[in-house]
Amino acid sequence: MIILIKLLLAHLLGDFVLQPKLWVEDKENKKAKSLKLYLHTLLHGTLIMLLLWNLNYWPIALILMLTHGAIDSLKVYAQNETSRTRWFIIDQLLHLISIVVVWIVFYRPDLDLDFWFNNNYFWVFLTAILFITYVSNIVIKVLLSNWSKAINSSNEESLSKAGKYIGMLERLFVFTFILTAHWEAIGFLLAAKSVFRFGDLKESKDRKLTEYILIGTLLSFGIAIGTGLVVINLLRFLSY
């Protein structure tokens, strides 16, 4: 496992700590003609060898170095201004997957997949997280659909899908606070959101908007709290 941790550390150092912004811009502008692309690739191989500190690991360093270069090349050719965020996520996921795959191939760890597929806790948490993120977004949107039509937000400037991700994050926070028995943190989160929203609501002086946001917030928190309580009791039941 420590080898996997070191491989991940090498990736984080090479991609975030030791990659100047000028290198990123040069890669995006010149693509395969960029010398920085190859320097960045070589840096990853060097970091892996330094962290593993064993010449016998050179095949791992070579494979991950070449794989990293190929993934970065794909990214600089595929992304554009509108898809930059999406390709950043894809790029990082591909890097992580390649690291894990190489680690598995070379070290053949006992992952015990049967443990995960037969573990009740795993399925309970997976279902709960899916519900409080994507499913709850749709539920809240449908429940508030009639009221949302009455809100004239044509003049409001807002980040694209910001409300969706804010709701997902706040429900994940509330869910975590409940599972860890930190109920007071839920009050802090609700107070913090109220403070940030207070200025917008005060300036708009729109009672419908205020009521709409309040209902949405209470629904979001209520779903997260309800899901957390169900999960806690379900896990207690499964432990008997």
Sequence and secondary structure as in RCSB ss.txt:
>XXXX:A:sequence
MIILIKLLLAHLLGDFVLQPKLWVEDKENKKAKSLKLYLHTLLHGTLIMLLLWNLNYWPIALILMLTHGAIDSLK
VYAQNETSRTRWFIIDQLLHLISIVVVWIVFYRPDLDLDFWFNNNYFWVFLTAILFITYVSNIVIKVLLSNWSKA
INSSNEESLSKAGKYIGMLERLFVFTFILTAHWEAIGFLLAAKSVFRFGDLKESKDRKLTEYILIGTLLSFGIAI
GTGLVVINLLRFLSY
>XXXX:A:secstr
 HHHHHHHHHHHIIIIIS  HHHHHHHHHHGGG HHHHHHHHHHHHHHHHHH  GGGHHHHHHHHHHHHHHHHHH
HHH  TTTHHHHHHHHHHHHHHHHHHHHHHHH     HHHHHT HHHHHHHHHHHIIIIIHHHHHHHHTHHHHHT
   TT    TTHHHHHHHHHHHHHHHHHHTT HHHHHHHHHHHHHHHHHHHHHH  HHHHHHHHHHHHHHHHHHH
HHHHHHHHHHHHHH 
